[in-house]
Amino acid sequence: MDSSDAARRRALDQAFGESSDEEEANDGDALVSALENKRARWESVQEIAGLWICRDFLSEAQQSALLSAVDGERWFSGSFHNQAMRFGDLPEWATELARLVRKAVCFGESSLKGDKDLVVEDQCMEEPCPLPFDLLWREPLFDQLIVNVYKPGEGICAHVDLMRFEDGIAIISMESTCVMHFSHSKHVLNPAGNQEEDAGEGSYTRIPVLLNPGSLILMSGEARYLWKHEINRKPGFQIWEGKEIDQQRRTSVTLRKLCSSPHQN
């Protein structure tokens, strides 16, 4: 391991916690220990089954370490490149990130948005859970990565992720705050962005979700397959609580798992 790799390893260990063979052998104790001073808090978006958000998933120090690791890949050295994809063996920092997602789900606290009295701990054992048990413990949890770097005004069109990916998608948002809108896949948004437009089968509600820096959203079930998601950063779209968000550069990391080949069992 050269000096730059060693420095990156130390930064990752400091931000995310050490990952060793001994830790994997004592998985339960290690996970509890890692989160005993910080328990992730999950909110469900009640209007959309299978959509959960953890607003404090990454601390400022962890975000800084993650952004440094992404920069170290030198994927965005050209001014025309704002997206990088990796399949199969992921960078070490992405593997660490997936490990943190699993920890946050297992040992977080969940509440149904709008119901302050309902709090469920130890998500691996109780319902509701931000990620179904069969998805949470698949191996690997994720094997596909997308990193996007958006300049002010840049976003993503309304879409449902390709069917070549399995259920269970994680999106980590960093740097600028933004609003992600969800709409049922049967419907489209009015180009003006401020009205609903029926695509032929009744009315629908466009659901806004605020993504703060360091937040994580998980989509499974209906949220993954039946709802489009988009981030339109044109003026008039990025409104939260009546105020327009001051847009800056935003970086997102998306983790997914490829569907198995029909020839692999």
N, C-alpha and C positions, 0 to 999 in steps of 0.2 A: 504494500500500500504506500503510494507516494505521499509527500507532505500535504499536497492539496486535498487528496482523498482523506487523509487523517484529520485535517482541519474540518472538512465537511462532516465527517463522522462525529467529531466532538460536538459540533454545532447541533447536529440532529439529536444526539444523545441528550444534550442540555435542554433542547426544546421539547422533544417528544418522549424522552425517557429511554433508557438502554434496552436493547433487544438482544437477548442472549439465549444459548441453548438451555441454560439453567432456568431462565425465565419461562421458556416454552414448556419445560418439564413441570413447572409449578404454575401453570397458567392461571388458575383461579386466584391463588394468593397474590400473584404479580399484578393481576388486573385490579384487585381490590386495593392493593397498596398504592398503585399509580393514581387512583382517583379518590383516595381518602380525604385529601384536602380540597378537592374540587369535584363536585358531582354534576354532570351535565344535566341540564333541564330541557325537556322536550315539550313542545306545544303541537298539538294536532290542529290541522285546519279542518274544522268540522264539516265545511261544505264539500270537501273533497276527500273521500275515503282513501287512505293510504298515503296521505301527504303530511309529513312531519317536519318541523324545523327546530334546530338547536342553535340558539342565538349566540351562545358563549362557547362554541365548540373549540375554537382556537384563541388563545390569548394573543396579546400584541407581540410578545416575544416569539411565540410559535409561528405567527404569521410572518414575522420578519425572517425567521429561519427558513420557512418554506419558500418565501419569495427569493431568498438568496440561493436556495437549492435549485429553483427553477432557472434563475439567471445563470447559474453555473453550467447548465446544460447547453447554453449558447444557441438555443433554438430560435431566438428572435433577434439575431444580430442584424438582419436585413430589415429595412423600413417597411417592406411590403409583406412581411410575415407576421401574422398575429395569432396563428394557431399551430399547435403541435400535437400529433397523435402517436401513441405507442401501443403495441399489441403484444401479448404474451408476457415475457419477462419485463417487469416494470422497474424503473429506477428505484434504488433503495429507499429514497425519501417517500415515494409513492406507496411502497409496501408498508412503511411506518405509518403513513396516513391511513391506510386501510385498517391497520391494527388499532389505531385510535378510534375509528368509526365503530368497530366492534365493541371496544371498551365502553364507549359512550352509550351505546344501545343497551349493553348488558347491565351497566351499573349507574344508569341515569335515573332521573325522576321524570315522570310524564304527567301532563295535565291536559284535559280536554279543554280547548280554548272556549272560554265563556262559562266554564264550570270550575270555579276556584276551589270548591270543596273536594274535587277528585284529584288526588295525587297518588301515583302508583310507582313504587320503587322496585329495584331488582327486576328489570324488564325481561330477563331470560325466563323468569318464572311466572310472570303475571301478564294479564291483559289489561289495557291495550298495550301494544308494543310497536315502536317505530319501524321495526323490520321483522317480518314473519320469521319464525324459528328456522324453517327449512332454508331460507335465504341467508340468514345470519351465520349459519355454521357450514355453509358450502365451502369447498376449498378448490381454488383460492376464492376469497370473497369477491375480488375484482381482478381482472386480467387485461383491462383496456383503459387507457388514460387519454384524456383530452385536456390540454391547457390552452385557454384563450386569454389574450390580452386585448382589452377594448379601450380605445381612446374615447374621450368625451363625445357623446352623440352616437357611438356605435353600439349595436345590440345584437339580438338574435330574433329571427322571424318565428312566428307561431308554428310549432311542430310537435309531433309525437316521435320519440326516438325510434330508430329503425328496429324492426322485428328480429334482426340478426343478434340483438342483445337480449339477455335474459331479463327477468323481472328484478327489481331492486337496483335503483340508480342513486348515486350520491353526488351532490354538487356543493363544493366549498367556494364561498365568495369572499374576496379580499379587496382591500383598498377602498374604492368608492362604494357608498351605499347605493342601492337601486331598488326598483320595484319590479318584481316578476309577476306577470299576469297569466292566469290560467283560464282557459275556456274549453268547453266541451268540444271534442274532436269533430262533431257533426256541424259545428257552427264556425262562422268567421267573424272577425271584428270589422266594424265600420272603419274605413280608411282615416276618418277624422280622429278616431280613437276615443271619442267621448259619447258614443251612442252604441246601443246594442243592435245587431242586425241578424234577423232570422235567416238561417240557411235552408229552411224548408220543413223543419219538424219542431215547431214550437219555439218559445223564447228560452233564453238562457241567462245566466248571471256570470259576468266576468269577475273573477276573484283575484284581487291584488294581494301580494305577499311581499313584505319588506324584507330585503336581504341586507343585513348590516355586515360590516367587515368582520370576518371570523365566523360567520354563520355557516351552518350545514343544513341542507334540506335532503330528505330521503323520500323517494317516490317508489311506491309499489302498488300492485293491484290496479284499482281504477285510476289512481293518480298517474301511474306509469303508462297505462294502455288507452284510457278513454279521455284523457284531458291533454290538450295542447298547452305548452308553456312558451312564453316569449318575454323578451326584454326589449321594449321599444324605447329608445332614449332620445327620441325627437322631442322638441319642446311641446309641453302639454301632456305628455305621457307619464313623465316621472314626477308624479304628484303624490304626496303623502301627508295626510292630516291637513289638507288645504294649502300646503306649501310645496313649491318646486324644489327638488333636490339639486344641490350644487354638484354637478357631475364632474368627476375627475377620472383618471385612469382606473379601470377595474380589471382584476385578474380572477379568473375562475378555474377551478380544477374539477373535472368530472370523472368519476370512476364508474365503470360498468363491467359486466362479464359477458363475454361472447357465448352464444348458444353452442352447445356441443355439436360436432359434426355428426350427421346421421350414421356415419360409419364408425363412430367411436361410442362405445358403450361401457 
